[in-house]
Amino acid sequence: MQFIRLLSAIFLMLGILHHAANAQTVDDATLRPLVQALAGENFDNTTKAISDLVKTGDPRVSSLLNALGGGDLYVSKADKTVFLGKRQGSDYAATDPVTGATLAPVPRSAAEKIKVNNRLRREISAAIGGLTLMSENAGERRSAAEAILKSRDPESIPLLDRAIAAENDPSIKALMSQAKAAAVLNSGSPDDAKIAAIAEVSGGNSRDALGLLTPLEGAEGPVGDAARAAISSINSELAIWNAVQNIVYGLSLGSVLLLAAIGLAITFGVMGVINMAHGEMVMIGAYTTFVVQQIIRTTAPGIFDYSLLIALPAAFMASGAIGVLIERSVIRFLYGRPLETLLATWGISLVLQQAIRSWFGASNVQVGNPSWMAGSFDLGPLTLTWSRLWIIVFALSVFAILQLVLKKTMLGLRMRAVTQNRRMAASMGIRTPWVDALTFGLGSGIAGIAGVALSQIDNVSPNLGQGYIIDSFMVVVFGGVGNLWGTLVGAMSLGIANKFLEPFAGAVLGKILVLVLIILFIQKRPRGLFALKGRAIEA
């Protein structure tokens, strides 16, 4: 037992000694003249001393440089000894900057502060950033590597070599390798080292790599050839990623169009009503979200992250109830008179907008984002927001649920029957007026759900719905009136087409081009991409 304890003590001492050896990479005798050199005759000498200190990689250097930048490093006038000083009456309380030992007080008249200018402060900041490459904190090491990648300081290459050899995190190690390659490209290294660095840089973030390699594009010899080949490869890769970005952003825009148009597709398809107040149903859903969040903020702020889940059924019920009220009180008297229906619903939209202005004011209202919709994530060189992703998921979920309602419920069966042949459905005992009312309510309720989603990506104001009503009609007509699959395909197609046209034509001209293409398409296929089948429709 005594022997085991003795072995344990020996191993413990060895561990302590090993840790001490790693923590202090140079001895005091080596470090002291480098510290003394900080009190050089000019700023250039001080800059060189800072560089020499950093190259040692000693953990004490970081605190030394902090003291220098903070004005706590002094030099005695008599023997030019550098010390850490704190004012204490008429003296300085002196500390040895190498060992940390307490020295005899130094009269303030017998010492002067080591001066630094703005250039030295930048050097000190960069040096401290480089020293954190050896930090125990992974975040600090990553930040230090990113700082060197931006500065491309050739003086940091030896320290990076040491840090790369000791790094265990693969992602941080790759970032350090990128930073070293950038520093090599900015140095006077041999051509073979620069060619290897070009290969290393071109394997990282494409946009950052392009910025690093562009200055070498005009170089002669093997380095210039390697840089030009890498730039060509990166440009090809970026073209692919730009196409991916346009598709993702197009799907995001298409999801917004789908949410805004899917309720209109039901209303317009079943009832043939051109509802110009559909945008206001979207607006009501957005304002319902605002009201729900205000109640949660004042009564139960701890459940704010669930506010959208609470707002969804509330917005559906509010917009749906208003939709049923509009159908029962106005629209049912105007069937078969499309122009009067259009004018009536346009008037209703103005009434609803003014009601919202009177109740909530004309300015925008604040609708917050839950924490799970905030932030972004990286997809290759692209940075996408979580809100975009959740909008796409939400739109497809609404579409799937609506398909189940139409295919698997009695209401859906009656709606499809009325869509295909209203007279035959009525003769089979289906109460078509109530189907119309419930259909209008369902379409309006879905528009309210769309308002919940749009409140997260757009300004919530009385004019919110006006920005989507024209696009919604375009989607419905292009996809095929009353066909949900056509609405899905039409919304996504128009969203992607807009995003591919915008870089070349601009946002406004891009929309005009899309509108022209839809008009030309409708000339060839008046019923849209996916026309409904039915005797009444065919007639």
C-alpha positions as CSV (number, residue, x, y, z in Angstrom):
1,M,0.0,0.0,0.0
2,Q,2.8,2.4,0.9
3,F,4.5,1.6,-2.4
4,I,1.3,2.4,-4.4
5,R,1.0,5.7,-2.5
6,L,4.6,6.5,-3.4
7,L,4.0,5.8,-7.0
8,S,0.8,8.0,-7.0
9,A,2.8,10.8,-5.5
10,I,5.5,10.5,-8.1
11,F,3.0,10.5,-11.0
12,L,1.3,13.5,-9.4
13,M,4.6,15.4,-9.2
14,L,5.4,14.5,-12.8
15,G,2.0,15.7,-14.0
16,I,2.5,19.0,-12.2
17,L,6.0,19.4,-13.7
18,H,4.6,18.6,-17.1
19,H,1.9,21.2,-16.8
20,A,4.4,23.8,-15.6
21,A,6.6,23.0,-18.6
22,N,3.7,23.4,-21.0
23,A,2.5,26.6,-19.3
24,Q,6.0,28.3,-19.4
25,T,7.6,27.6,-22.8
26,V,10.7,29.8,-22.2
27,D,12.8,30.4,-19.1
28,D,13.2,33.7,-17.3
29,A,16.6,34.4,-18.7
30,T,15.4,34.2,-22.2
31,L,12.3,36.2,-21.6
32,R,13.8,39.1,-19.6
33,P,15.9,40.7,-22.4
34,L,12.9,40.7,-24.7
35,V,10.9,42.5,-22.0
36,Q,13.7,45.0,-21.6
37,A,13.6,45.6,-25.3
38,L,10.1,47.1,-25.0
39,A,11.7,50.2,-23.6
40,G,13.4,50.8,-27.0
41,E,14.6,54.1,-28.3
42,N,11.7,54.4,-30.8
43,F,8.4,52.9,-31.7
44,D,10.0,50.7,-34.4
45,N,12.2,49.0,-31.7
46,T,9.2,48.5,-29.5
47,T,7.3,46.9,-32.4
48,K,10.1,44.5,-33.0
49,A,10.2,43.6,-29.3
50,I,6.5,42.9,-29.3
51,S,7.0,40.6,-32.3
52,D,9.9,38.8,-30.6
53,L,7.9,38.3,-27.5
54,V,4.9,36.8,-29.4
55,K,7.2,34.4,-31.1
56,T,8.1,32.8,-27.8
57,G,4.5,31.7,-27.3
58,D,5.0,32.2,-23.5
59,P,1.6,32.6,-21.7
60,R,3.0,35.5,-19.7
61,V,3.4,37.6,-22.8
62,S,-0.4,38.2,-23.1
63,S,-0.5,39.9,-19.6
64,L,2.7,41.8,-20.4
65,L,1.2,43.2,-23.6
66,N,-2.0,44.1,-21.9
67,A,0.0,46.0,-19.3
68,L,1.9,47.8,-22.1
69,G,-1.3,48.8,-23.9
70,G,-2.9,49.9,-20.6
71,G,0.0,52.2,-19.7
72,D,1.1,50.1,-16.7
73,L,4.6,49.3,-17.9
74,Y,7.4,51.6,-16.8
75,V,11.2,51.9,-17.1
76,S,13.6,53.3,-14.5
77,K,15.7,56.2,-15.6
78,A,18.8,55.0,-13.8
79,D,19.3,51.4,-14.9
80,K,16.6,51.1,-17.6
81,T,14.9,48.2,-15.8
82,V,11.3,47.5,-17.0
83,F,8.7,47.0,-14.3
84,L,5.0,46.9,-13.7
85,G,3.9,50.0,-11.8
86,K,0.9,51.1,-9.8
87,R,0.8,54.6,-8.4
88,Q,1.1,54.6,-4.6
89,G,1.4,58.1,-3.3
90,S,4.7,59.6,-4.6
91,D,6.1,56.2,-5.6
92,Y,5.2,53.3,-7.9
93,A,4.5,50.0,-6.3
94,A,6.8,47.9,-8.6
95,T,6.4,44.3,-9.7
96,D,8.8,42.2,-11.8
97,P,7.1,41.6,-15.1
98,V,8.8,38.3,-15.7
99,T,8.6,36.6,-12.3
100,G,5.8,38.5,-10.7
101,A,8.0,39.2,-7.6
102,T,7.4,42.4,-5.6
103,L,10.2,45.0,-6.0
104,A,11.2,48.0,-4.0
105,P,9.0,51.0,-4.5
106,V,10.3,53.3,-7.3
107,P,9.9,57.1,-6.9
108,R,7.7,58.6,-9.6
109,S,10.5,61.0,-10.6
110,A,12.9,58.1,-11.2
111,A,10.8,56.3,-13.7
112,E,8.9,57.0,-16.9
113,K,6.0,55.2,-18.7
114,I,6.7,53.3,-21.8
115,K,4.8,55.2,-24.4
116,V,2.6,53.7,-27.1
117,N,0.9,55.2,-30.1
118,N,-2.0,54.1,-32.2
119,R,0.1,51.9,-34.5
120,L,1.6,50.2,-31.4
121,R,-1.9,49.7,-30.0
122,R,-2.9,47.9,-33.2
123,E,0.2,45.8,-33.0
124,I,-0.6,44.9,-29.4
125,S,-4.2,44.0,-30.1
126,A,-3.1,41.8,-33.0
127,A,-0.4,40.2,-30.9
128,I,-2.8,39.4,-28.1
129,G,-5.2,37.9,-30.6
130,G,-2.5,35.7,-31.9
131,L,-1.5,34.6,-28.4
132,T,-5.0,33.4,-27.7
133,L,-4.3,30.7,-30.3
134,M,-3.0,28.7,-27.3
135,S,-5.9,29.4,-25.1
136,E,-7.8,26.6,-23.3
137,N,-11.1,28.2,-24.5
138,A,-12.1,26.9,-27.9
139,G,-14.0,30.0,-28.7
140,E,-11.0,32.2,-28.1
141,R,-8.8,30.0,-30.3
142,R,-11.3,30.2,-33.1
143,S,-11.6,34.0,-32.8
144,A,-7.8,34.3,-32.8
145,A,-7.5,32.2,-36.0
146,E,-10.3,34.3,-37.6
147,A,-8.4,37.5,-36.7
148,I,-5.2,36.2,-38.2
149,L,-7.1,35.1,-41.3
150,K,-8.3,38.7,-41.8
151,S,-4.9,40.4,-41.0
152,R,-2.8,37.8,-42.9
153,D,0.2,38.7,-40.6
154,P,3.3,36.8,-41.7
155,E,4.8,37.2,-38.2
156,S,2.1,34.8,-36.9
157,I,3.2,31.8,-39.0
158,P,5.6,30.3,-36.3
159,L,2.9,30.7,-33.6
160,L,0.3,29.1,-36.0
161,D,2.6,26.2,-36.6
162,R,2.8,25.6,-32.9
163,A,-1.0,26.0,-32.4
164,I,-1.9,23.7,-35.3
165,A,0.3,21.0,-33.8
166,A,-1.4,21.2,-30.5
167,E,-5.0,21.7,-31.7
168,N,-7.5,18.8,-31.2
169,D,-10.6,20.4,-32.6
170,P,-10.8,19.5,-36.4
171,S,-12.8,22.6,-37.4
172,I,-10.5,25.0,-35.5
173,K,-7.4,23.2,-36.8
174,A,-8.7,23.7,-40.4
175,L,-9.4,27.4,-39.7
176,M,-5.8,27.8,-38.3
177,S,-4.5,26.1,-41.5
178,Q,-6.4,28.6,-43.6
179,A,-5.1,31.4,-41.5
180,K,-1.5,30.1,-42.0
181,A,-2.0,29.8,-45.7
182,A,-3.3,33.4,-45.9
183,A,-0.2,34.6,-44.0
184,V,2.1,32.6,-46.3
185,L,0.5,34.2,-49.4
186,N,1.2,37.7,-47.8
187,S,4.8,36.9,-47.0
188,G,8.0,36.4,-49.0
189,S,7.9,32.6,-48.8
190,P,9.2,30.5,-51.7
191,D,7.0,29.7,-54.7
192,D,6.4,26.0,-53.6
193,A,5.1,27.2,-50.2
194,K,2.8,29.7,-51.8
195,I,1.4,27.1,-54.3
196,A,0.7,24.8,-51.4
197,A,-1.0,27.7,-49.6
198,I,-3.1,28.5,-52.6
199,A,-4.3,24.8,-52.6
200,E,-5.1,25.2,-48.9
201,V,-6.9,28.5,-49.3
202,S,-9.0,27.3,-52.2
203,G,-10.4,24.5,-50.2
204,G,-12.0,26.8,-47.6
205,N,-14.8,29.3,-47.8
206,S,-15.1,30.2,-51.5
207,R,-15.8,33.9,-51.1
208,D,-13.0,34.5,-48.5
209,A,-10.6,32.4,-50.7
210,L,-11.5,34.6,-53.7
211,G,-10.6,37.7,-51.8
212,L,-7.2,36.2,-50.8
213,L,-6.3,34.9,-54.2
214,T,-7.4,37.9,-56.4
215,P,-4.3,40.0,-55.6
216,L,-2.2,37.1,-57.0
217,E,-4.2,36.8,-60.2
218,G,-1.8,39.0,-62.2
219,A,1.4,37.4,-60.8
220,E,3.9,35.8,-63.2
221,G,5.2,32.2,-63.0
222,P,3.9,29.1,-61.2
223,V,2.3,31.1,-58.4
224,G,0.2,33.2,-60.8
225,D,-0.8,30.1,-62.8
226,A,-1.9,28.3,-59.6
227,A,-3.8,31.4,-58.4
228,R,-5.7,31.8,-61.8
229,A,-6.6,28.1,-61.9
230,A,-7.9,28.3,-58.3
231,I,-9.9,31.4,-59.0
232,S,-11.5,29.8,-62.1
233,S,-12.4,26.8,-60.0
234,I,-13.8,28.9,-57.2
235,N,-15.9,31.0,-59.6
236,S,-17.4,27.8,-61.1
237,E,-18.2,26.6,-57.5
238,L,-19.7,30.0,-56.6
239,A,-21.9,29.9,-59.7
240,I,-23.4,26.6,-58.5
241,W,-23.9,28.0,-55.0
242,N,-25.5,31.1,-56.4
243,A,-28.0,28.9,-58.3
244,V,-28.6,27.0,-55.0
245,Q,-29.1,30.3,-53.2
246,N,-31.6,31.5,-55.8
247,I,-33.5,28.2,-55.6
248,V,-33.6,28.4,-51.7
249,Y,-34.7,32.0,-51.7
250,G,-37.2,31.3,-54.5
251,L,-38.7,28.5,-52.5
252,S,-38.9,30.8,-49.5
253,L,-40.7,33.5,-51.6
254,G,-42.8,30.7,-53.2
255,S,-43.8,29.6,-49.7
256,V,-45.0,33.1,-48.9
257,L,-47.0,33.2,-52.1
258,L,-48.4,29.8,-51.4
259,L,-49.6,30.8,-48.0
260,A,-51.2,33.9,-49.4
261,A,-52.8,32.2,-52.4
262,I,-53.9,28.8,-51.1
263,G,-57.0,30.2,-49.4
264,L,-57.9,32.2,-52.5
265,A,-57.5,29.1,-54.6
266,I,-60.3,27.4,-52.5
267,T,-62.6,30.4,-52.6
268,F,-62.1,31.3,-56.2
269,G,-62.2,27.6,-57.3
270,V,-65.3,26.6,-55.5
271,M,-67.4,29.7,-55.6
272,G,-65.9,31.6,-58.6
273,V,-65.8,34.8,-56.4
274,I,-63.1,37.3,-57.1
275,N,-62.4,38.3,-53.5
276,M,-60.5,41.5,-53.3
277,A,-60.7,41.4,-49.5
278,H,-58.6,38.3,-49.3
279,G,-55.5,40.3,-48.5
280,E,-57.3,41.8,-45.5
281,M,-57.9,38.3,-44.1
282,V,-54.1,37.9,-44.2
283,M,-53.8,41.3,-42.4
284,I,-56.3,40.2,-39.7
285,G,-54.3,37.1,-39.0
286,A,-51.1,39.2,-38.6
287,Y,-52.9,41.6,-36.2
288,T,-54.3,38.6,-34.3
289,T,-50.7,37.5,-33.8
290,F,-49.9,40.9,-32.4
291,V,-52.8,40.8,-30.0
292,V,-51.9,37.3,-28.7
293,Q,-48.3,38.4,-28.2
294,Q,-49.3,41.5,-26.3
295,I,-51.5,39.4,-24.0
296,I,-48.6,37.0,-23.4
297,R,-46.1,39.8,-22.8
298,T,-48.3,41.2,-20.0
299,T,-49.6,38.0,-18.4
300,A,-47.2,35.2,-19.1
301,P,-43.9,36.3,-20.7
302,G,-42.4,32.9,-20.0
303,I,-44.4,31.3,-22.7
304,F,-43.5,33.9,-25.4
305,D,-41.7,31.2,-27.5
306,Y,-45.1,29.5,-27.9
307,S,-47.0,32.6,-29.0
308,L,-47.1,31.6,-32.6
309,L,-48.6,28.2,-31.8
310,I,-51.3,30.0,-29.7
311,A,-51.8,32.6,-32.5
312,L,-52.4,30.0,-35.2
313,P,-55.9,28.7,-34.1
314,A,-56.8,32.2,-32.9
315,A,-56.0,33.7,-36.3
316,F,-57.8,30.9,-38.2
317,M,-61.0,31.4,-36.1
318,A,-60.9,35.3,-36.3
319,S,-60.3,35.4,-40.1
320,G,-62.6,32.5,-40.8
321,A,-65.5,34.0,-38.8
322,I,-65.2,37.3,-40.6
323,G,-65.1,35.4,-43.9
324,V,-68.3,33.6,-43.1
325,L,-69.9,36.9,-42.0
326,I,-68.9,38.5,-45.3
327,E,-70.3,35.6,-47.4
328,R,-73.6,35.4,-45.5
329,S,-74.2,39.2,-45.4
330,V,-72.9,40.4,-48.8
331,I,-71.5,37.8,-51.3
332,R,-74.4,35.4,-51.3
333,F,-76.6,38.0,-52.8
334,L,-74.1,38.7,-55.7
335,Y,-73.5,35.2,-57.1
336,G,-73.4,35.2,-60.9
337,R,-72.5,38.9,-60.9
338,P,-68.7,38.9,-60.9
339,L,-68.2,42.7,-61.5
340,E,-70.4,43.7,-58.6
341,T,-68.8,41.0,-56.4
342,L,-65.4,42.4,-57.2
343,L,-66.5,46.0,-56.3
344,A,-68.2,44.8,-53.2
345,T,-65.2,42.9,-51.8
346,W,-63.0,45.8,-52.8
347,G,-65.2,48.1,-50.7
348,I,-65.1,45.6,-47.8
349,S,-61.3,45.6,-48.0
350,L,-61.2,49.4,-47.6
351,V,-63.6,49.1,-44.6
352,L,-61.5,46.5,-42.9
353,Q,-58.3,48.5,-43.5
354,Q,-59.9,51.6,-42.0
355,A,-61.2,49.6,-39.0
356,I,-57.7,48.4,-38.3
357,R,-56.3,51.9,-38.6
358,S,-58.9,53.2,-36.2
359,W,-58.3,50.4,-33.7
360,F,-54.5,50.0,-33.8
361,G,-53.3,53.1,-35.6
362,A,-51.8,53.7,-39.0
363,S,-48.2,52.9,-38.1
364,N,-46.6,49.4,-38.0
365,V,-47.1,47.3,-34.9
366,Q,-44.3,45.2,-33.4
367,V,-44.6,41.4,-33.7
368,G,-41.7,39.6,-32.1
369,N,-39.8,36.5,-33.3
370,P,-39.6,33.5,-31.0
371,S,-36.1,32.3,-30.2
372,W,-36.4,29.2,-32.4
373,M,-37.0,31.4,-35.4
374,A,-34.1,33.8,-34.7
375,G,-30.6,33.5,-36.0
376,S,-29.1,31.7,-39.0
377,F,-27.1,28.7,-40.1
378,D,-24.5,28.0,-42.8
379,L,-25.1,25.9,-45.9
380,G,-21.7,25.9,-47.6
381,P,-20.8,29.5,-48.3
382,L,-24.4,30.5,-47.9
383,T,-25.9,31.9,-44.7
384,L,-29.6,31.2,-44.3
385,T,-32.0,32.4,-41.6
386,W,-34.1,30.0,-39.6
387,S,-37.2,32.1,-40.3
388,R,-36.8,31.3,-44.1
389,L,-36.6,27.6,-43.3
390,W,-39.5,27.6,-41.0
391,I,-41.7,29.5,-43.5
392,I,-41.0,26.8,-46.1
393,V,-41.8,24.0,-43.6
394,F,-44.9,25.8,-42.4
395,A,-46.3,26.4,-45.9
396,L,-45.8,22.8,-46.9
397,S,-47.5,21.7,-43.6
398,V,-50.5,23.9,-44.2
399,F,-50.7,22.5,-47.8
400,A,-50.6,18.9,-46.6
401,I,-53.2,19.5,-43.9
402,L,-55.5,21.2,-46.3
403,Q,-55.1,18.3,-48.8
404,L,-56.2,15.9,-46.0
405,V,-59.2,18.0,-45.2
406,L,-60.3,18.0,-48.8
407,K,-59.7,14.3,-49.4
408,K,-60.6,12.7,-46.1
409,T,-63.4,14.8,-44.6
410,M,-67.1,15.2,-45.4
411,L,-66.7,18.9,-45.9
412,G,-63.9,18.3,-48.4
413,L,-66.1,15.7,-50.3
414,R,-68.9,18.2,-50.5
415,M,-66.6,21.0,-51.6
416,R,-65.2,18.9,-54.4
417,A,-68.7,17.9,-55.5
418,V,-69.8,21.5,-55.6
419,T,-66.7,22.5,-57.5
420,Q,-67.2,19.9,-60.2
421,N,-71.0,20.2,-60.7
422,R,-72.9,22.5,-58.4
423,R,-76.4,21.6,-59.8
424,M,-75.8,17.8,-59.5
425,A,-74.5,18.3,-55.9
426,A,-77.6,20.3,-55.0
427,S,-79.8,17.6,-56.5
428,M,-78.0,15.0,-54.3
429,G,-79.1,16.9,-51.1
430,I,-75.9,18.9,-50.5
431,R,-76.8,22.4,-49.1
432,T,-74.6,24.4,-51.5
433,P,-75.2,27.7,-49.8
434,W,-73.7,26.4,-46.6
435,V,-70.9,24.7,-48.5
436,D,-70.2,28.1,-50.0
437,A,-70.2,29.8,-46.6
438,L,-67.9,27.2,-45.0
439,T,-65.6,27.2,-48.0
440,F,-65.3,31.0,-47.8
441,G,-64.7,30.7,-44.1
442,L,-62.1,28.0,-44.7
443,G,-60.3,30.1,-47.3
444,S,-60.4,33.2,-45.1
445,G,-59.1,31.2,-42.1
446,I,-56.2,29.9,-44.1
447,A,-55.4,33.4,-45.1
448,G,-55.4,34.3,-41.4
449,I,-52.9,31.5,-40.8
450,A,-50.8,33.0,-43.6
451,G,-50.9,36.3,-41.7
452,V,-49.3,34.6,-38.7
453,A,-46.4,33.5,-40.8
454,L,-46.0,36.8,-42.7
455,S,-45.9,38.7,-39.5
456,Q,-42.5,37.2,-38.9
457,I,-41.0,38.4,-42.2
458,D,-42.9,41.5,-43.1
459,N,-44.1,44.8,-41.6
460,V,-47.5,44.4,-39.9
461,S,-49.6,47.4,-41.0
462,P,-53.1,48.0,-42.3
463,N,-51.6,47.7,-45.9
464,L,-50.1,44.3,-45.3
465,G,-52.5,42.4,-47.4
466,Q,-52.4,44.7,-50.4
467,G,-48.8,43.6,-51.2
468,Y,-49.9,40.0,-51.8
469,I,-53.4,40.1,-53.4
470,I,-52.1,40.6,-57.0
471,D,-49.5,37.9,-56.6
472,S,-52.0,35.6,-55.1
473,F,-54.3,35.9,-58.1
474,M,-51.4,35.4,-60.4
475,V,-50.5,32.2,-58.6
476,V,-54.1,30.9,-58.7
477,V,-54.6,31.6,-62.4
478,F,-51.2,30.3,-63.4
479,G,-51.5,27.1,-61.4
480,G,-55.1,26.3,-62.4
481,V,-58.2,27.7,-60.7
482,G,-59.3,25.6,-57.7
483,N,-56.4,23.1,-58.0
484,L,-54.3,23.0,-54.9
485,W,-51.4,21.1,-56.6
486,G,-51.5,23.8,-59.3
487,T,-51.3,26.5,-56.6
488,L,-48.3,24.8,-55.1
489,V,-46.4,24.4,-58.4
490,G,-47.4,27.9,-59.5
491,A,-46.3,29.5,-56.3
492,M,-42.9,27.8,-56.2
493,S,-42.3,28.3,-59.9
494,L,-43.1,32.1,-59.7
495,G,-40.9,32.4,-56.6
496,I,-37.9,30.8,-58.2
497,A,-38.4,32.6,-61.5
498,N,-38.5,36.0,-59.6
499,K,-35.2,35.2,-57.8
500,F,-33.4,34.2,-61.0
501,L,-34.6,37.3,-62.8
502,E,-33.9,39.8,-60.1
503,P,-30.1,39.8,-60.4
504,F,-30.3,40.7,-64.1
505,A,-33.5,42.8,-64.4
506,G,-34.0,44.2,-60.9
507,A,-37.0,43.5,-58.5
508,V,-39.6,45.7,-60.3
509,L,-38.7,44.7,-63.9
510,G,-38.4,41.1,-62.8
511,K,-42.0,41.1,-61.6
512,I,-43.1,42.7,-64.9
513,L,-41.3,40.0,-66.9
514,V,-43.0,37.3,-64.8
515,L,-46.4,38.9,-65.4
516,V,-45.8,39.1,-69.1
517,L,-44.7,35.4,-69.2
518,I,-47.9,34.5,-67.3
519,I,-50.1,36.4,-69.7
520,L,-48.4,34.7,-72.7
521,F,-48.8,31.3,-70.9
522,I,-52.5,31.9,-70.2
523,Q,-53.0,32.6,-73.9
524,K,-52.0,29.1,-74.7
525,R,-53.5,27.4,-71.6
526,P,-56.4,29.5,-70.3
527,R,-57.2,27.0,-67.5
528,G,-53.6,27.1,-66.1
529,L,-51.1,24.4,-65.4
530,F,-53.6,21.9,-63.8
531,A,-57.2,22.5,-64.9
532,L,-60.0,20.9,-62.8
533,K,-62.1,18.2,-64.4
534,G,-65.8,18.1,-64.3
535,R,-68.9,18.3,-66.5
536,A,-69.9,21.7,-65.3
537,I,-66.3,22.9,-65.7
538,E,-65.9,21.4,-69.1
539,A,-69.2,23.0,-70.2
